Amino acid sequence: MADITTTNPPGATGSSGTSGTAGGLVTEQGKTSIADSVVAKIAGIATREISGVHNMGSGAARTMGAIKEKIGSSKSTVSQGVNVEVGERQAAVDLDIVVEYGIPIVDLSKAVRDNVTQRIERMTGLEVTEVNVFVDDIFLEEEEKAPAPERVQ
């Protein structure tokens, strides 16, 4: 069985601390609102931290991301393959991923789900109600290595 690991960014703890709670978003002193794009970026980064996730997004989204990267677009693709719904106290996340061949998908999706939930809850204080993982493709190493034949010499 393949080993599924999480890479903690500098300064992060491995535990699911309760530093942020949904009750802290609305207080007597005011309300904290968190944009969907913020939650999507956190979810995208948390997903990519899991070993075995090769890429994110559907085929069309990955193609557009590759084109943007080649032309030097400054827009971040960190939230590619991520859709979120954010309320006042809760968030729901949909992830579209490409898995490396040989990785147990059930184990990988559990690791992704756990990491995304922990990161969002810790960083935002929002309660994550669900994390849906859609496996769009399997990455085969030889697909990337095979160069396209030249049409003109």
Summary of the structure (lengths in Angstrom):
residues: 153
radius of gyration: 17.7
end to end distance: 45.9
largest distance: 71.6
contacts: 399
relative contact order: 0.21
helix: 35%
strand: 25%
